Amino acid sequence: MGKASGRLRSMVLARCVVSCLAYMLAGAICCCASHPRRTGSIRDVAIVSQQAGEDYASDRDVETTTDVPVMLYAVVRAEANGMARYYSTAGSVVLDGKSIQTAPWPRDKGALQFEWFSLSPRLREYNNVDKDGLDKVEFDERPVRGGWSLAAPRRRGTYRFRVQASNGSGWVSTPGREAATREGSLPGVRRVSIRENRGGGDNVDFMTLFFKVAYVFGNTWSQANHFVGIDCQDLCIYGLNRTGWNISYDINLHDAYRSRVVFDGYYDALGRTYDLDSARVSVPVRRGDIIHFATMGHYGTVYADRSLLGRANGRLDAFDDIIQTMGLTYIGKLGWFGLGDLASLFRRPSRLRRPPMFRLRVLRFESRT
């Protein structure tokens, strides 16, 4: 009688457990049926960009000027009831050439976590010459603060971004530094390139796009035109090409365009200019003039005519600002090139009478746009 009673209690308990499980399963099914817009797990994330004045954001790289704000937005794709749904704060969005409808992330699903990263060259300088293949440009990632959106910098230069998102069950991410190819391009990594508009779109304005871009001696066409890396001469050529010229990166400017040479002579450690007979001369200067530092095999471009007091004086001298690439692209004084020899003048004051001279050429190109 005791054994029969024990079996009976076990059977009753088992039936109760089965009934409870069935009730819970039925409740879950009903719950799903009553919430047809339920958000499932997130599948991937994309970055779209929108410039001020544009009606929509899209998944394309941006080239603009410092006076035009750019916003980057995360677009999250999630599965809900077997259907893809897109969530963003961007409003109107174009992905892969198609307009899609986005919605705010449902509050009852909890907040998504976002982590943004800015990509920059790992090294300042690379060298494609005298190597077995290209010197691959690699990138580092630095965290930047952002959520569903991120304001792009308003400073001149080229910037790249990655974003990853999580709803607590793993991360999805856009491509990052691992996407770098041998040519150095980064497919799928969002790029924002910002230039000055100080010259109304002249060759110097376009050269400022290369701030924060690596120096690559002997860069390829692809590296230059995708803002991966560039050397001193090709930086000058890029600016000219963007203003209507069609100059190959494989030539020497001073040889191929002899007719553009408006001065061929010397300058000394004090920034004074001389003709080929070593007679003092005054060299007129313009913004955009190409400077060939023949002694050093280097190129730069006149960014601004300056004097000791900062105002323009119409002539080439040590105080003129030169935009160039040595390591990274930067703006420096023409006189900086004589600093090493200038220091020697203080050790030997007698040399002040005749400071060391360096060969210099000035090439002038008019805009063709």
ZIJOKA-V519005 format. One record per residue. PSI is psi as a letter, one per 30 degrees, with the letter a starting at -180 (NA if undefined). BURIAL is I if it has 16 or more other C-alpha atoms within 10 Angstrom, else O. Layout:
PSI:BURIAL + PSI:BURIAL
//
This chain:
e:O + e:O + e:O + e:O + e:O + e:O + e:O + e:O + e:O + e:O + e:O + e:O + e:O + e:O + e:O + e:O + e:O + e:O + e:O + e:O + e:O + e:O + e:O + e:O + e:O + e:O + e:O + e:O + e:O + e:O + e:O + e:O + e:O + f:O + i:O + f:O + g:O + k:O + k:I + a:I + k:O + k:I + e:I + l:I + k:I + l:I + k:I + l:I + l:I + k:I + l:I + k:O + f:O + l:O + f:O + l:I + k:I + l:I + i:I + l:I + l:I + k:I + k:O + a:I + l:I + f:I + g:O + j:O + k:I + k:I + k:I + k:I + k:I + k:I + j:I + k:I + k:I + l:I + k:I + j:O + h:O + g:O + k:O + k:O + k:I + k:I + k:I + l:I + g:O + f:I + c:O + k:O + k:I + k:I + k:O + h:O + g:O + k:O + k:O + l:O + k:O + l:I + l:O + k:O + k:I + k:O + e:O + f:O + g:O + l:O + k:O + k:O + k:O + k:I + k:I + k:I + k:I + k:I + k:I + l:I + k:I + e:O + l:O + f:I + k:I + l:I + j:I + f:O + k:O + h:O + l:O + i:O + a:O + l:I + j:I + k:I + k:I + l:I + k:I + l:O + k:I + k:O + k:O + l:O + k:O + l:I + c:O + f:I + l:I + k:I + k:O + l:I + l:I + g:I + l:I + k:I + l:I + k:I + k:I + k:I + k:I + k:I + k:I + k:I + l:I + k:I + g:I + f:O + h:O + l:O + k:I + k:I + l:I + l:I + l:I + b:I + f:I + f:O + f:I + k:I + l:O + e:O + f:I + f:I + l:I + i:I + k:O + f:I + k:I + k:I + k:I + j:I + k:I + k:I + l:I + l:I + h:I + e:O + g:O + g:O + h:I + a:I + e:I + e:I + e:I + f:I + f:I + f:I + f:I + g:I + k:I + g:I + k:I + l:I + k:I + j:I + k:I + h:I + l:I + l:I + e:I + e:O + e:I + e:I + f:O + g:O + h:I + e:I + l:I + l:I + a:I + e:I + e:I + f:I + e:I + e:I + e:I + e:I + e:I + e:I + e:I + f:I + g:I + f:O + l:I + i:O + k:O + k:O + f:I + g:O + l:O + j:O + e:I + f:I + e:O + f:O + h:O + e:O + f:O + f:I + j:I + f:O + k:I + j:I + b:I + l:I + l:I + a:I + f:I + g:I + g:I + l:I + k:I + l:I + a:I + f:O + g:O + g:O + k:O + k:O + l:O + k:O + j:I + k:O + k:I + l:I + k:I + f:I + k:I + k:I + k:I + j:I + i:I + e:I + e:O + f:O + h:O + l:I + k:I + l:I + k:I + j:I + e:I + k:I + k:I + l:I + a:I + e:O + g:O + f:O + l:O + k:I + g:I + g:O + l:I + k:I + a:I + f:I + f:I + k:I + k:I + k:I + k:I + l:I + j:I + j:I + c:I + l:I + k:I + l:I + k:I + l:I + k:I + e:I + f:I + f:I + f:I + g:I + e:O + e:O + f:I + e:I + e:O + f:O + f:I + f:O + f:O + i:O + f:O + f:O + f:O + f:O + e:O + i:O + l:I + k:I + l:I + k:I + k:I + k:I + k:I + k:I + k:I + k:I + k:I + k:O + k:O + g:O + NA:O
//
